[in-house]
């Protein structure tokens, strides 16, 4: 009978699906590092779990392949039954070093209250696929919109979870999208989220074992992010923002020095990328026929998505009448009829106002994103330039 190790009150959960070639080594290395192990067999068919007979680990078998998220939850339930308060998930493919579990444990111990600690993979190997680098950056972008946190690696499979809080979150996702949804729900519930750097081993492509389905799993992630953005924008959502660095430096804007003021705005709580995102959002919403409530809508969306309000509102001014609304109406009319609206009579623009509003809405869905992309590009370039310019100290006026 295996002896339980409660020295750290942490168990390592290893979800596995057909990783027979790497699983025994991962489990043995984790046990050698002094951590109790819960292996969750997610319906494997390669007999890999059968190789663990001589290793002292707990094994949970799911009746069929239910997904990585389901396996992690099953492992958390087993760990809770064994009396562990925290779990660290380690992928079964061998990319993580079990000796680094202690880094996550130490980071969690330094935080008062429940915390999720993500292993920030240092993806510096030549064998790291470009798709993984892009996927991580893309995921980080959407997570930032959904919960306001600047997290360096939202796709890492090596994480420390507080067991009770994890089981109470009740995420809907059960496959690879589970790990993203858990982060967002935890942030909305006020659970702290932190990161610590870890190493990662990516073998050459022909030796790499991955069950990520490019189409199905990317579709699931797209639907998840869409759902989370919609839920974040709903006024009845109860989420709250959690800042990793609560200390905020407030600088007084000096109106007498416009360049210094502009640079301060570009540096305040954001980066060129997020200023550009705010500009895109402002232009897109500014192009919509939100009569008499553009600014209110932009401020609301910017607040909910944690975007720079000044940048968004300022960018929306480029959509002021008459140029952009007319462009949208013409584009919408063309989409409906295949011709341009060349009738400028009172009948076409006043008595058929309901049709022009419909044209405006349809056209804004095309014109808004395109203008927004141009505005975002200019904003990004300008912000980078301004941030790189040296600031010359101005003498204070006498008296």
C-alpha positions as CSV (number, residue, x, y, z in Angstrom):
1,X,0.0,0.0,0.0
2,X,1.4,3.4,-1.0
3,X,2.4,5.8,1.8
4,X,0.8,9.2,1.4
5,X,3.2,12.2,1.5
6,X,1.5,15.2,3.0
7,X,4.6,17.2,3.7
8,X,3.6,19.8,1.1
9,X,-0.1,19.0,1.1
10,X,0.2,18.7,-2.7
11,X,-0.4,15.8,-5.1
12,X,0.7,15.7,-8.7
13,X,-2.0,14.8,-11.2
14,X,-0.9,13.4,-14.5
15,X,-3.8,13.1,-17.1
16,X,-2.8,10.6,-19.7
17,X,-4.2,9.5,-23.1
18,X,-2.1,7.1,-25.1
19,X,1.4,8.1,-23.8
20,X,2.8,4.7,-23.2
21,X,6.3,5.7,-24.4
22,X,6.7,8.6,-21.9
23,X,4.3,7.9,-19.0
24,X,6.5,5.5,-16.9
25,X,9.4,8.0,-17.0
26,X,7.2,10.9,-16.0
27,X,5.7,9.1,-13.1
28,X,9.0,7.7,-11.9
29,X,10.6,11.1,-12.1
30,X,7.7,12.7,-10.2
31,X,7.9,10.1,-7.4
32,X,11.7,10.5,-7.3
33,X,11.2,14.2,-6.7
34,X,9.1,13.3,-3.6
35,X,5.6,14.0,-4.7
36,X,2.6,11.7,-4.5
37,X,1.1,11.0,-7.9
38,X,-2.4,10.5,-9.2
39,X,-2.5,9.2,-12.7
40,X,-5.8,9.6,-14.5
41,X,-6.2,7.3,-17.5
42,X,-8.5,9.1,-19.9
43,X,-9.6,6.1,-21.9
44,X,-6.1,5.1,-23.2
45,X,-5.9,2.1,-25.6
46,X,-2.1,1.6,-25.7
47,X,-1.7,-0.2,-22.4
48,X,0.6,2.6,-21.0
49,X,-1.0,2.6,-17.5
50,X,-0.4,-1.1,-17.2
51,X,3.4,-0.3,-17.1
52,X,2.9,1.5,-13.7
53,X,2.3,-1.7,-11.7
54,X,5.7,-1.4,-9.9
55,X,5.3,2.3,-9.2
56,X,3.5,3.5,-6.1
57,X,1.0,5.9,-7.5
58,X,-2.8,6.2,-7.4
59,X,-4.6,5.4,-10.6
60,X,-8.0,6.7,-11.7
61,X,-9.5,5.2,-14.8
62,X,-12.2,7.0,-16.8
63,X,-14.7,4.8,-18.7
64,X,-13.9,6.4,-22.1
65,X,-11.9,9.3,-23.5
66,X,-13.6,12.3,-22.0
67,X,-11.0,15.0,-22.5
68,X,-8.1,16.5,-20.6
69,X,-10.4,18.8,-18.5
70,X,-12.4,15.8,-17.3
71,X,-9.3,14.0,-16.4
72,X,-8.0,16.9,-14.4
73,X,-11.3,17.2,-12.5
74,X,-11.2,13.5,-11.8
75,X,-7.7,13.8,-10.5
76,X,-8.7,16.8,-8.3
77,X,-11.6,14.8,-6.8
78,X,-9.3,11.9,-6.1
79,X,-6.7,14.2,-4.5
80,X,-9.5,15.8,-2.3
81,X,-10.6,12.3,-1.2
82,X,-7.0,11.6,-0.2
83,X,-6.8,14.8,1.8
84,X,-4.7,17.0,-0.4
85,X,-5.5,20.7,-0.6
86,X,-3.6,21.5,-3.8
87,X,-2.7,19.7,-7.0
88,X,-0.1,20.3,-9.7
89,X,-0.9,19.0,-13.2
90,X,2.0,17.7,-15.2
91,X,1.6,16.6,-18.8
92,X,2.3,12.9,-19.6
93,X,4.3,13.6,-22.8
94,X,7.5,14.4,-20.9
95,X,7.7,18.1,-21.8
96,X,7.7,19.2,-18.1
97,X,10.4,18.5,-15.5
98,X,8.7,17.1,-12.3
99,X,11.6,18.5,-10.3
100,X,10.2,22.0,-11.0
101,X,6.9,21.2,-9.2
102,X,8.6,22.7,-6.1
103,X,8.8,26.1,-7.9
104,X,5.0,26.3,-8.2
105,X,4.6,25.1,-4.6
106,X,7.0,27.8,-3.3
107,X,5.2,30.5,-5.3
108,X,1.8,29.4,-4.0
109,X,3.2,29.3,-0.4
110,X,4.1,32.9,-0.7
111,X,0.5,34.0,-1.5
112,X,-2.1,34.4,1.2
113,X,-5.2,32.5,0.3
114,X,-6.1,30.3,-2.7
115,X,-4.0,30.9,-5.8
116,X,-3.5,29.3,-9.2
117,X,0.2,29.2,-10.3
118,X,1.0,28.7,-14.0
119,X,4.3,27.3,-15.1
120,X,5.5,29.9,-17.6
121,X,7.3,27.7,-20.2
122,X,10.5,29.2,-21.5
123,X,10.0,28.2,-25.1
124,X,13.5,28.9,-26.5
125,X,14.3,25.6,-28.1
126,X,14.7,25.4,-31.9
127,X,12.2,22.5,-31.9
128,X,9.4,24.6,-30.5
129,X,6.8,24.7,-33.3
130,X,5.8,28.1,-34.5
131,X,2.1,27.1,-34.1
132,X,2.7,26.7,-30.4
133,X,4.3,30.2,-30.1
134,X,1.5,31.8,-32.0
135,X,-1.2,29.8,-30.1
136,X,0.2,31.0,-26.8
137,X,0.3,34.6,-27.8
138,X,-3.2,34.4,-29.3
139,X,-4.5,32.8,-26.1
140,X,-2.8,35.4,-23.9
141,X,-4.5,38.2,-25.9
142,X,-8.0,36.9,-25.4
143,X,-7.5,36.0,-21.8
144,X,-6.3,39.6,-21.2
145,X,-9.6,40.9,-22.8
146,X,-11.7,38.5,-20.8
147,X,-10.3,39.0,-17.3
148,X,-7.7,41.8,-17.5
149,X,-4.7,39.8,-16.5
150,X,-1.4,39.9,-18.3
151,X,-0.4,36.3,-18.1
152,X,2.7,35.0,-19.9
153,X,1.6,31.5,-20.7
154,X,-2.1,30.7,-20.6
155,X,-1.7,27.4,-22.4
156,X,0.8,25.8,-20.1
157,X,-0.3,22.3,-18.8
158,X,1.9,22.6,-15.7
159,X,-0.2,24.4,-13.1
160,X,-0.9,24.4,-9.4
161,X,-4.6,24.5,-8.5
162,X,-6.3,24.8,-5.1
163,X,-8.5,21.7,-5.0
164,X,-11.6,23.1,-3.3
165,X,-11.8,26.2,-5.4
166,X,-11.2,24.3,-8.6
167,X,-14.0,21.9,-7.9
168,X,-16.3,24.8,-7.0
169,X,-15.7,26.7,-10.3
170,X,-17.8,24.1,-12.3
171,X,-16.4,24.9,-15.8
172,X,-18.4,23.6,-18.7
173,X,-15.4,22.7,-20.9
174,X,-13.9,19.2,-20.6
175,X,-11.2,19.1,-23.3
176,X,-8.2,21.5,-24.1
177,X,-10.5,24.5,-23.7
178,X,-10.9,23.6,-20.0
179,X,-7.6,25.2,-18.9
180,X,-8.6,28.5,-20.4
181,X,-12.1,28.6,-19.0
182,X,-10.8,27.7,-15.5
183,X,-8.4,30.7,-15.6
184,X,-11.2,33.1,-16.6
185,X,-13.7,31.8,-14.0
186,X,-11.1,31.9,-11.3
187,X,-10.2,35.5,-12.1
188,X,-13.9,36.4,-12.1
189,X,-14.3,34.8,-8.7
190,X,-11.4,36.7,-7.3
191,X,-8.9,33.8,-7.0
192,X,-5.3,35.0,-7.4
193,X,-3.4,33.9,-10.5
194,X,0.4,34.0,-10.7
195,X,3.2,32.5,-12.8
196,X,6.6,31.1,-12.3
197,X,9.2,30.4,-15.0
198,X,9.8,26.7,-15.8
199,X,11.7,24.8,-18.5
200,X,10.1,22.8,-21.3
201,X,11.4,20.0,-23.5
202,X,10.1,19.9,-27.0
203,X,11.4,16.8,-28.9
204,X,11.6,17.0,-32.7
205,X,8.3,16.8,-34.5
206,X,8.5,13.2,-35.5
207,X,9.0,12.2,-31.8
208,X,6.4,14.5,-30.3
209,X,3.1,13.0,-29.0
210,X,0.2,15.4,-29.2
211,X,-3.6,14.8,-29.3
212,X,-4.5,18.4,-30.0
213,X,-6.8,18.3,-33.0
214,X,-6.1,21.4,-35.1
215,X,-9.7,21.9,-36.3
216,X,-11.9,20.5,-33.5
217,X,-9.9,21.9,-30.6
218,X,-9.3,25.3,-32.2
219,X,-13.1,25.5,-32.9
220,X,-13.8,24.7,-29.3
221,X,-11.4,27.4,-28.2
222,X,-12.9,29.9,-30.6
223,X,-16.4,29.2,-29.3
224,X,-15.2,29.4,-25.7
225,X,-13.5,32.8,-26.2
226,X,-16.6,34.1,-28.0
227,X,-18.8,32.9,-25.1
228,X,-16.5,34.4,-22.5
229,X,-16.4,37.8,-24.3
230,X,-20.2,37.9,-24.5
231,X,-20.5,36.9,-20.8
232,X,-18.0,39.6,-19.9
233,X,-20.0,42.3,-21.8
234,X,-23.3,41.3,-20.1
235,X,-24.1,43.9,-17.4
236,X,-25.3,41.2,-15.1
237,X,-22.1,39.2,-15.1
238,X,-20.6,39.2,-11.6
239,X,-16.9,39.0,-12.5
240,X,-14.3,41.2,-10.9
241,X,-10.8,42.1,-12.0
242,X,-7.8,40.8,-10.2
243,X,-4.5,42.6,-10.6
244,X,-1.2,40.7,-10.2
245,X,0.5,43.9,-9.4
246,X,-1.9,46.0,-7.3
247,X,0.5,48.9,-6.9
248,X,-0.3,51.6,-9.4
249,X,1.8,54.7,-10.1
250,X,-0.3,57.8,-10.7
251,X,1.4,60.5,-12.7
252,X,0.1,64.0,-12.9
253,X,-0.6,65.1,-16.5
254,X,1.2,68.3,-17.3
255,X,-1.0,70.1,-19.8
256,X,1.7,72.7,-20.5
257,X,3.8,69.9,-22.0
258,X,1.6,68.1,-24.6
259,X,4.4,65.6,-25.6
260,X,5.0,64.6,-22.0
261,X,1.2,64.2,-21.5
262,X,0.8,62.1,-24.6
263,X,3.7,59.9,-23.6
264,X,2.2,59.5,-20.1
265,X,-1.1,58.3,-21.6
266,X,0.7,55.8,-23.8
267,X,2.6,54.4,-20.8
268,X,-0.4,54.3,-18.4
269,X,-1.5,50.7,-17.6
270,X,-1.1,49.5,-21.2
271,X,1.2,48.8,-24.1
272,X,1.2,49.7,-27.8
273,X,-0.6,46.5,-28.6
274,X,-3.4,47.3,-26.2
275,X,-3.6,50.9,-27.2
276,X,-4.1,49.6,-30.8
277,X,-6.7,47.2,-29.6
278,X,-8.6,50.0,-27.9
279,X,-8.3,52.1,-31.0
280,X,-9.8,49.3,-33.1
281,X,-12.6,48.8,-30.7
282,X,-13.4,52.5,-30.6
283,X,-13.5,52.8,-34.4
284,X,-15.5,49.7,-34.8
285,X,-18.1,50.8,-32.3
286,X,-17.9,54.4,-33.6
287,X,-18.9,53.1,-37.1
288,X,-22.1,51.4,-35.8
289,X,-25.4,53.3,-35.9
290,X,-25.5,53.8,-32.1
291,X,-27.3,57.1,-32.4
292,X,-26.6,59.5,-29.5
293,X,-24.9,56.7,-27.4
294,X,-21.6,56.0,-29.1
295,X,-19.4,57.3,-26.2
296,X,-21.5,55.5,-23.5
297,X,-21.2,52.3,-25.4
298,X,-17.4,52.7,-26.0
299,X,-16.8,53.5,-22.3
300,X,-18.8,50.5,-21.2
301,X,-17.1,48.1,-23.5
302,X,-13.7,49.5,-22.8
303,X,-14.3,49.1,-19.1
304,X,-15.6,45.6,-19.3
305,X,-12.7,44.5,-21.5
306,X,-10.1,46.5,-19.6
307,X,-9.1,48.6,-22.5
308,X,-7.7,52.2,-22.5
309,X,-10.8,54.4,-22.5
310,X,-9.1,57.5,-23.7
311,X,-7.6,55.7,-26.7
312,X,-11.0,54.1,-27.6
313,X,-13.0,57.3,-27.4
314,X,-10.4,59.4,-29.2
315,X,-10.2,56.9,-32.0
316,X,-14.0,56.8,-32.4
317,X,-14.0,60.5,-33.3
318,X,-12.7,59.5,-36.7
319,X,-16.1,58.0,-37.3
320,X,-18.0,61.3,-36.7
321,X,-20.5,62.3,-39.5
322,X,-20.7,62.6,-42.3
323,X,-17.9,60.7,-44.0
324,X,-17.9,57.4,-42.2
325,X,-21.7,57.0,-41.8
326,X,-22.1,57.7,-45.6
327,X,-19.4,55.2,-46.4
328,X,-21.2,52.6,-44.2
329,X,-24.6,53.4,-45.8
330,X,-23.1,53.1,-49.3
331,X,-21.4,49.8,-48.4
332,X,-24.6,48.4,-46.8
333,X,-26.7,49.5,-49.8
334,X,-24.3,47.8,-52.2
335,X,-24.4,44.6,-50.1
336,X,-28.2,44.6,-50.3
337,X,-28.7,45.7,-53.9
338,X,-25.4,45.3,-55.8
339,X,-25.5,49.0,-56.8
340,X,-24.5,52.3,-55.2
341,X,-27.0,54.7,-53.7
342,X,-26.9,57.6,-56.0
343,X,-30.3,59.0,-55.1
344,X,-29.7,62.0,-52.8
345,X,-33.4,63.1,-52.6
346,X,-35.4,63.7,-49.5
347,X,-37.3,60.5,-50.3
348,X,-34.2,58.3,-50.2
349,X,-32.5,59.9,-47.1
350,X,-35.4,61.1,-45.0
351,X,-38.6,59.2,-45.7
352,X,-36.7,55.9,-46.1
353,X,-34.6,56.5,-43.0
354,X,-35.4,53.0,-41.7
355,X,-33.7,51.6,-44.8
356,X,-30.7,53.9,-44.5
357,X,-30.3,52.8,-40.8
358,X,-30.3,49.2,-42.0
359,X,-27.8,50.0,-44.7
360,X,-25.7,51.8,-42.1
361,X,-25.7,48.8,-39.8
362,X,-24.8,46.3,-42.6
363,X,-22.1,48.5,-44.0
364,X,-20.6,49.2,-40.6
365,X,-19.9,45.5,-40.1
366,X,-17.6,45.8,-43.1
367,X,-16.3,49.3,-43.0
368,X,-15.8,49.4,-39.2
369,X,-13.3,46.5,-38.9
370,X,-11.4,47.7,-42.0
371,X,-11.1,51.3,-40.7
372,X,-10.4,49.9,-37.2
373,X,-7.4,47.8,-38.6
374,X,-6.0,50.9,-40.2
375,X,-6.5,53.0,-37.0
376,X,-5.0,50.2,-34.9
377,X,-1.9,50.0,-37.1
378,X,-1.4,53.8,-37.0
379,X,-1.9,53.8,-33.2
380,X,0.5,50.9,-32.6
381,X,3.2,52.6,-34.8
382,X,2.7,56.0,-33.1
383,X,2.7,54.6,-29.6
384,X,5.9,52.7,-30.3
385,X,7.5,55.9,-31.6
386,X,6.3,58.0,-28.7
387,X,7.4,55.5,-26.1
388,X,10.9,55.3,-27.6
389,X,11.4,59.1,-27.6
390,X,13.5,60.6,-24.7
391,X,11.7,63.0,-22.5
392,X,13.5,66.2,-21.9
393,X,13.0,67.5,-18.3
394,X,11.2,70.9,-18.3
395,X,12.3,73.5,-15.7
396,X,9.7,74.3,-13.2
397,X,8.4,77.9,-13.4
398,X,9.7,80.2,-10.7
399,X,7.4,81.4,-8.0
